Amino acid sequence: MIEYYNYIKSLHLIFVITWFAGLFYIPRLFVYQIEAFHKPSPDKEILGKQLKLMTKRLWYIITWPSAILATIFAIWLIILIPSWLEEGWMHVKLTFVLLLFIYHFKTHLYYKQLQRDEVKVTSNFMRIWNEGATFILFAVVFLVILKSTINWIFGVIGIIVLGILLMLGFKLYKKIRSNNPNA
């Protein structure tokens, strides 16, 4: 079975990429849904209906299947090379994968609320929420490439710096948008 390792790893990576694509895009659709919810009729109904359909298709046709398939292929890889479970970097990676699943499930709750027209968060909150998957992706990629429990600390520092830069960029964009709503 080890001769299929590269095929299984390739499939795992493909589905990780499509999973993250869904996780990157769906909060952006949530931003648009929340903003459409506050528009006057008929824009609210027209946009709301279309955005609900788009999020439903993205969530159930791309994101959820990708998460499931990425997990299946990951388990298969661990079955092929169980010694990875003895590596410190893998423990840290699996912790981040657990955080990714928590992020995914919380995003699912937001999805269900918005499908019911329950707007409980702001579009600004959702813009910040959108960056959660980015932080996890950075951490996991550095862990997998470096395979070091020491170097992941530098990765976490990098994630914090990235977070600060994203927040500064978010504030700058918010200022630009307040001066020019079409920006």
Secondary structure, 3 states (H helix, E strand, C coil): CHHHHHHHHHHHHHHHHHHHHHHHHHHHHHHHHHHHHCCCCCHHHHHHHHHHHHHHHHHHHHHHHHHHHHHHHHHHHHHHCHHHHHCHHHHHHHHHHHHHHHHHHHHHHHHHHHHCCCCCCCHHHHHHHCCHHHHHHHHHHHHHHHCCCCHHHHHHHHHHHHHHHHHHHHHHHHHHHHHCCCC
